[in-house]
Amino acid sequence: MVPERPKHARSRIDRATLGRHAEDLAAQYLQAAGAQILLRNFRRRRGELDIVALHRGTLLIVEVRMRSSAAFGGGAASVDARKQQRIAGAARQLLQQRRDLAQLPVRFDVVAIGPSGGASCATDASAAPAAPLAAPPIEWIRHAFELRG
């Protein structure tokens, strides 16, 4: 018998899987809007950049936020000052390493992915086929925050 993983380990894995899925949705959304994805998950000591993209001559630094409910504000509300500073630090490191990107205007955006509004799938084999889950709402918030100083 395989021992069951602790609940906290499962939730960490589930959150990582959901995070990757949210970033995939955001990248597809941005590409459909004409953005070219340059980098994903740029990690440095100072922070991580979920998506770095080029859109109409502007370098986009995109934070992806997914919420299971809007009870505590949407995804954009969770990008507090501390998170903004971490994103800014990672962006500075990226621009120091990639001088070609440093020549472009930079904008900090958030892609907020809300809870799915779809119906749950039926589990009874004799029931009619379940309708596919509706895609979650996606909001692209341009100029979500600016760097000060």
C-alpha positions in Angstrom: 0.0 0.0 0.0 1.3 3.4 -1.0 1.4 5.9 1.9 -0.8 8.9 1.3 1.1 12.2 0.9 0.6 14.8 3.5 -2.2 17.3 2.7 0.2 20.2 2.6 2.3 18.4 -0.1 -0.7 17.8 -2.2 -1.9 21.4 -2.1 1.6 22.6 -3.0 1.6 20.3 -6.1 -1.9 21.3 -7.0 -1.0 25.0 -6.7 2.0 24.5 -8.9 -0.1 22.6 -11.5 -2.8 25.3 -11.4 -0.1 28.0 -11.7 1.4 26.4 -14.8 -2.0 26.1 -16.3 -2.8 29.7 -15.6 0.5 30.8 -17.2 -0.3 28.7 -20.3 -3.8 30.3 -20.6 -2.2 33.8 -20.2 0.5 33.1 -22.8 -2.1 31.9 -25.3 -4.3 34.9 -24.6 -1.4 37.3 -25.1 -0.3 35.5 -28.3 -3.9 35.7 -29.7 -3.8 39.5 -29.0 -0.6 39.8 -31.1 2.1 39.6 -28.4 5.3 37.6 -29.0 6.3 35.5 -25.9 10.0 35.9 -25.4 10.5 34.2 -22.0 8.5 32.4 -19.4 9.4 31.8 -15.8 12.5 34.0 -15.7 13.8 33.2 -12.2 16.5 35.2 -10.4 17.3 35.7 -6.7 15.3 38.9 -6.6 12.1 37.4 -8.0 10.5 35.7 -11.0 8.9 37.0 -14.1 6.0 34.9 -15.3 5.9 36.1 -18.9 8.1 38.5 -20.8 6.6 39.4 -24.1 6.9 41.9 -27.0 3.8 43.8 -28.0 3.7 46.7 -30.5 7.3 47.7 -29.7 6.9 47.5 -25.9 8.4 45.0 -23.6 5.8 43.5 -21.4 6.6 42.1 -18.0 3.5 40.1 -17.1 2.5 38.8 -13.8 -0.1 36.0 -14.0 -2.6 35.7 -11.2 -5.3 33.1 -10.8 -8.0 33.2 -8.2 -10.5 30.5 -7.3 -12.9 33.2 -6.0 -13.2 37.0 -6.0 -13.8 37.0 -2.2 -10.5 38.8 -1.5 -10.3 40.8 -4.6 -9.4 39.7 -8.1 -6.0 38.4 -9.2 -4.7 41.9 -9.7 -5.4 42.9 -6.1 -2.9 40.3 -4.9 0.0 42.0 -6.6 0.9 44.1 -3.6 3.8 46.5 -3.2 6.2 43.8 -2.0 5.4 41.6 -5.0 5.8 44.6 -7.3 9.3 45.2 -5.9 10.2 41.6 -6.5 9.0 41.7 -10.1 10.9 45.0 -10.6 14.1 43.5 -9.2 13.9 40.5 -11.5 13.0 42.9 -14.4 16.1 45.0 -13.7 18.3 41.8 -13.7 16.7 40.8 -17.1 17.4 44.2 -18.6 21.0 44.1 -17.3 21.6 40.7 -19.0 19.7 41.4 -22.2 20.8 44.8 -23.5 18.7 44.4 -26.6 15.6 44.4 -24.4 16.8 47.3 -22.3 16.4 49.6 -25.4 12.6 49.0 -25.4 10.0 50.8 -23.4 8.9 48.5 -20.5 5.4 48.1 -19.2 4.2 46.0 -16.2 0.9 44.2 -16.8 -1.2 41.7 -15.0 -3.2 38.9 -16.6 -5.9 38.0 -14.1 -7.6 34.7 -14.5 -10.8 34.3 -12.6 -12.7 31.3 -11.4 -14.2 29.1 -14.1 -17.9 29.6 -14.6 -18.4 26.2 -16.2 -20.7 23.4 -15.1 -19.3 20.4 -13.3 -18.9 17.2 -15.1 -21.4 14.4 -14.6 -20.0 11.3 -13.0 -23.0 9.0 -13.7 -22.2 6.9 -16.7 -25.9 6.7 -17.7 -26.2 10.5 -17.7 -26.1 12.6 -20.8 -22.6 13.8 -21.7 -21.5 16.7 -19.6 -21.0 20.1 -21.3 -17.3 21.1 -21.4 -16.2 23.5 -18.7 -16.4 27.1 -19.8 -13.0 28.8 -20.1 -12.3 31.0 -17.1 -12.6 34.8 -17.6 -9.2 36.4 -18.5 -8.5 40.1 -17.9 -5.4 41.8 -19.3 -4.6 44.7 -17.1 -2.2 47.0 -18.9 -0.1 49.4 -16.9 -1.0 47.5 -13.7 1.7 49.2 -11.8 4.7 51.5 -12.4 8.2 51.6 -10.9 9.0 54.5 -8.6 12.6 55.6 -8.4 
